């Protein structure tokens, strides 16, 4: 009976053209069984061979299914790994967007920034220029957000360097009697322009220069002036300053103070080449005074007072001072 059920189940599961042949052989065997005690179902070679073929097909199909699934998984994983270095539709779109952003920077953002920087660098203290600082800051903000901080920083440095080279060339043609005045004008004008340039580039300074370069924008721009202007003319400027310092009022005191303090802020070690000059404007340049040097300081003060009086500067109303002392 179990033999019959297994055969019937096989017949139902099989959908090939062999089903009819197998069903016919089973029915013929049933009709040939005599009545009485149950007899074993006769063996049919065709049925046995057919069952063996079906079982073999099931085993093959069962063994193929995991392989096919694993193959599909392997193909997916291999495709993911192999596509890592290839352009996918998403990576292509990102590349195009980045290219468009760079093109927008080169054609729109930087040209507008460059014009504004030119105006700020060339303005005079008495000039009034119409520059939208909010617009400049907006351009800088967009450049930083679009990952163009490095490009913007390089363009800014190159722009400043080109301007300072022109300033240096202009100073080279100055007459010696006007050199100190012209140098002071170039330095004060540059410092005034930095007071406008540094704030509008504050976003780039904060999120790129300070964080990635560990530097400060104003310090870097002052170094540019020292390297491309002051250092180029220090050998001409220093003797003129020393001479002017030895002859009071040959150059306006405010101009002398501005130049000497400016040089000290650019390179403090320059004070070592002329300590007497720098000590007149920068405190604590010289070492502490010794008691043995007090007569020298007193003689120097007397000489300065005589020079002031010879140049028309009176020592004050001495009569009033004596009257107050007598009273």
Helices and strands as residue ranges (DSSP letters): H 2-13, H 18-31, H 45-82, H 89-104, I 105-109, H 110-122, H 133-145, H 149-172, H 176-200, H 202-204, I 205-209, H 210-212, H 217-225, I 226-230, H 231-246, H 253-266, G 268-274, H 275-279, G 291-293, H 294-310, H 318-326
